[in-house]
Amino acid sequence: MAHQDVTQRFAAFAQARWQRNARVQARAIRNGEIFHATGPLQWARDVGLRALGERLMDVPWLYGR
């Protein structure tokens, strides 16, 4: 395997990892806003969780299902 090929593969891996990390961080920020909400958003969250439960929380791209 040529040095350039290895370098390109590492660069592709780093880019894919960066994109996934950015997505995970964005999801964490969103979850923080949702799960620490008050008022009408808290009510809507609670209703949604009661109605949809696990389906609402399913994140296959994150947990690899």
N, C-alpha and C positions, 0 to 999 in steps of 0.2 A: 504494500500500500504506500503510495507516494505521500510525502510530507504535506503537499498542498491538499490532497484528499482528506487527510486526517484533520487538518486545520479547518477545512470547509465543514466537515462533519461536526467538529466541536462547535463551530459557529452556529450551525443549524440547531444543535442540541441546546445551546445557550439561549437562542432566540425562542425556541419552543418553551423552554423552562421559564423564561422571563414572562412570556405571555400568560402561561398558566398561573404563575405567582401573582401577576397583576389581577387576574380574574378571581383568585382566591381572596386576595386582599379586599377587592371591591365587594365581594360577597360578605366578608367579615364585617366591613363597615356597614353595609346594608342590614345585616342581621343585628348588629349593635343598635341601630336606629329603631328597628322593629321591636326587638325584645326588651328595650328599655323605654318604650313609648309610654305616653300618658294620654289621657283624654280620649277623643274619638278614635285615634289610631290604635290605642290599646284595646278598645272595645272591638274594633274591626279585626284586629289580630286574634283576639280570643275567640271570636265567632268563627273565623276562618280555621283556626286550629281545631276547634270542636267539630266542625263540619267535615273537614278534609283530613285532619290528623296527619298521619305518616305520609300520605301522598303529597301534602303541601311541603313537607320537609325533605322529600326525596331529591337528592342531587347526584345523579349517577356519574356525571362528568367529574365530580370531586372525589367520590368514594369508589369509583371504578367498577360499578355494577353494570 
